Amino acid sequence: MPQLMPGSMLAGHYIETYAWATQASGVYAIVLDSGRVLIRRIKENDLLSNGRLTVYCDHPEHPSMTIDADTIHSLYFIEEIIKQAVK
């Protein structure tokens, strides 16, 4: 069951703010203004039309979330898992 544990290391690249609305179909690290970091899949990107991003978790126990654009601090496209921590 896919799940990243604290201490896992990921590689990715920073997405400029102007390009957020064009991102789709991939795994992203979403850093919120609160400091919370989410690793989620973007499947519905409605940032241009209504300022919201709907993201999904690979873990079945976590529901989808809708995030308002004004709460997003930064966005990173995840390219690979470098190190997977274990429980």
C-alpha positions in Angstrom: 0.0 0.0 0.0 1.7 3.2 -1.1 2.5 5.5 1.8 5.4 7.8 2.5 6.7 7.7 6.1 8.3 10.7 7.9 12.0 10.7 6.9 11.5 9.6 3.3 13.5 11.6 0.8 11.9 12.7 -2.5 13.4 14.4 -5.6 11.4 17.0 -7.5 11.4 20.4 -9.0 9.8 23.7 -8.1 6.8 24.9 -10.1 6.7 28.6 -10.6 3.4 30.2 -9.4 2.4 31.2 -12.9 2.4 27.5 -14.0 0.3 26.1 -11.2 -2.9 26.3 -13.2 -1.3 24.0 -15.9 -0.3 21.2 -13.6 -2.2 17.9 -13.8 -1.8 14.1 -13.6 1.2 13.7 -11.3 2.4 13.6 -7.8 3.2 16.9 -6.1 4.4 18.2 -2.8 2.1 21.0 -1.9 3.4 23.4 0.8 0.6 25.3 2.4 0.9 28.8 4.0 0.4 27.0 7.4 3.7 25.1 6.8 1.9 21.8 6.3 3.3 19.7 3.4 1.0 17.4 1.4 2.2 14.7 -1.0 -0.8 14.3 -3.3 -1.9 13.6 -6.9 -3.5 16.4 -8.8 -6.4 15.1 -10.8 -8.6 18.2 -11.0 -7.0 21.5 -11.5 -9.6 24.3 -11.5 -7.2 27.1 -10.4 -8.1 29.2 -13.5 -11.8 28.8 -13.3 -12.5 28.8 -9.6 -9.2 29.1 -7.7 -9.3 25.6 -6.4 -7.1 22.5 -6.7 -8.5 19.0 -6.0 -5.9 16.5 -4.8 -6.0 12.8 -4.0 -3.9 10.6 -1.8 -2.8 7.1 -2.9 -3.6 5.8 0.6 -7.3 4.7 0.5 -8.0 5.9 4.0 -7.3 9.5 3.1 -10.1 11.4 1.3 -9.6 13.8 -1.6 -9.2 17.5 -0.6 -10.0 20.8 -2.3 -7.4 23.5 -1.7 -7.9 27.2 -2.3 -5.1 28.8 -4.3 -4.6 31.5 -1.8 -3.5 28.9 0.9 -0.8 27.4 -1.3 2.7 28.6 -0.6 4.6 26.5 -3.1 4.3 23.5 -5.4 6.9 20.9 -6.4 6.5 18.1 -9.0 7.8 14.8 -7.5 10.0 12.9 -9.8 11.2 10.0 -7.7 11.5 8.5 -4.2 15.2 8.6 -3.3 14.9 6.9 0.1 11.8 5.3 1.7 11.7 5.3 5.5 10.2 2.3 7.3 8.0 2.2 10.3 
